[in-house]
Each structure stands twice: as structure tokens, then as C-alpha cells.
Amino acid sequence: MWADSGVGYEAVYAGLCAHTVPDLLDLAAVRADTALLDVGTGTGTVARAAVARGAKVTAIDAEPTMLDLARAKVPEAEFHLATVPDLPFDPATFDAVVGNFVLNHFGKPRSALAALCSTAKPGGRVAFTVWPAEPPAGRALFPRAAEITEGWVPSAFPAIEQADNFPRTEAGLADLLGEAGLEDVRTTVVDWEHQTTVDEWWISIGSGIAGSGRAYLAQKPEVRARFRQSYLKVAAELSAGDGTMRLPYRAILGAGTVTG
């Protein structure tokens, strides 16, 4: 889903996902000298913000081109190519563990969370953001365009095992964190408008980035051409008329304290 996507991610999604970073770091109590693990760092947005607070940042990602950009952006941080749950760290290593929109990508989120919590010291904070189940207008742009495209064939992606899944709601995230053994669990919702352009937002789709891009490239050429017109039609409804768009977005944030 994210293979060789570092440049495209940085152009489209890094700015979008940056909106939640200050609140995420606040929930994790990240400050000067905090030993922080940034999970799924992408191109290093969270890592850079944490370094600016004086934190000692270690970050991981499973995609090499993401890490190349992150290392260039945040030379003060330590980066590792790694996947969850196969983490290259001893238990109880970090004061805080954070992941910005990373729980959404785990096939087994409960198991992944357990592995990540084990890297935090007793009393350490663990904090994550997730996209809600009900997509706001920004996230609904792609499915709306696909729905009105003649011949569109929905793509099947690996499903999360139901026993390991959780509801994408405040209560669902709170329960997930509590079941992982965290105490003092708190959740909140962040709403914002992401400013972009019709052409910029198309980059991720046309380049095959993330689930929407993969679904687009899986279509026949003539269907892709029709989808492009559908995309422009739906995007026009969200555009100011000059090609710019302000896309409403919402995220759920949750955090808890490691026991012990």
C-alpha cells in the first residue's frame, strides 16, 4: 500500500496528518529529554515536532523511501526500518510511545498495541490517533467519485481479523487502550480543515499511493479515465472555484499510562 511512496506521501498526506501532532505529543506528555518512540513515522513529521520540544526521538517505519526523507528532515532523530511486532528494542525502553494514524494500518491492532506498550517504561505514556468510522467530507471524496464512475470495480484489501479489530470511535479507542492494560485513559476529537488543491490531492490517487491509489490503478484504463472526470466533479463541489479546496477532517486521539 505504501511501497516507494515517500515523495508522494510527503506531497499529499504529511501536511494533512500534521494537524494532530501537537495534541498527540501533549497527550503523551512529550517534553525536553523525553525518550520517545515514534511508530510509523512516515516522512518524520512527528519526529521533527518532538525534537523541537527537546525530546530524544527514536522512530520506525516499514517503508524505506519514507525513512530516507525522514532522516534528511530530522537528522537529530534515530531511525530504524522495522515492523510491528518485530521491534528492535528492549522492553521498558521509552518514556513515551506515539503513533500518528498508524493503528489503522495494522492487520492485528490489538496485538500490535500490546507489542508497542511493552517498549514503554512503567508510568510512560502511550498515545495514538485514528481516523473515525464515519468519514468527513475530505475522506469521502474518493468513495463518492468511485460511486458515480461507470464500470468501477471495488478493490478487496486484506481484512482486519474481527477478533483483533476495534470500533473507530472514542469509546472504541478507549476500550482498546484499556484492554491493553493502560491506565488513566483519555480520548478526544480534533476537527480541522485541510487546505490543498484539486491537482495536489490527485497526486496520491494518480500515483497509486495508499488504498485509494491502489484501487485506482487496479481499474481498466477507460475506467480510470472516467474516474478522473468523476473526481473533478466531486472536487468541484469542495473547491472555492480557483482550484483550492478546504477539506473538513476529523481524528480521534487516545492515550493512557503504562502500569507498574
ABEGO torsion letter per residue (X at the ends): XABGAAAAAAAAAAAAAAAAAAAAAAAAGBBBGBBBBBBGAEAGAAAAAAAAAGBBBBBBBABAAAAAAAAAABAABBBBBBBOABBABBBGABABBBBBGAAAABABAAAAAAAAAAABBBGBBBBBBBBBABBBAAAAAAAAAAAABBGBBBBBBBBBBAAABBBBBAAAAAAAAAAAGBBGBBBBBBBBBBBBBAAAAAAAAAAGBEAAAAAAAABBAAAAAAAAAAAAAAAAAABAGAGBBBBBBBBBBBBBBBBX
